[in-house]
């Protein structure tokens, strides 16, 4: 582990994942150790919370301008979308977050093979995001096709909620955006309800930019859309005639 990867103490924790004192336990996943092959571009577990507010300075290309745009994808999988974003926009900085070891490893492999230097990956639980980033650190946050947790007993695990919207507002800079896409109508209804509750609050920092239940309705043939304009799963949904629902929020400028 390099100096960059300085982490918080790794002590098995039985605290709830959202608790401030929660710590990741050591994993036996074979890809856990293999992530160290990419120690300049992958941070895992507790080390993802040791650099809040400093991520621009850790981007491999060394461009630490505090004005540089930082875009973060939650649930990046093997980097299908965020890798393409980074390749096409070298002036910006990117971070992909995912919970699974192997997809993060594969994503990091892609960046090395393609010589992409403006992208980091965090192997971490998205519910810990408020401990990963500092105030106003993010320019664009993207949540594409999150787990809908459809069963009643599971719904408490959904990422999108009133509490989360208030939390994320502190991490996104004024003028920055939060974009969500889903194929799950019931989850979208719950998202909309949570969003409208927060928007109705007197001190709400968000404004609604886009809400649609059929994102690609105006496209002549959405089946021709390719990554990164659509995700890997989104292409399959479109092929099957499933409508894509979308919410785009912007943090109000001071």
Secondary structure, DSSP 8 states (H G I E B T S, - for coil): --GGG---------S-TTSTT--------HHHHHGGGGTTTEEEGGGGGS-TT-GGGGSTT----TTS-EEEEES-TTTHHHHHHHHH-TTSEEEEEES-HHHHHHHHHHHHHHT--SEEEEES-GGGHHHHS-TT-EEEEEEES-----SGGGGGG-S-SHHHHHHHHTTEEEEEEEEEEES-HHHHHHHHHHHHHHHTSTT--EEEEEEES-TTTTSS-GGG--TTTS-HHHHHHHHTT---EEEEEEE---
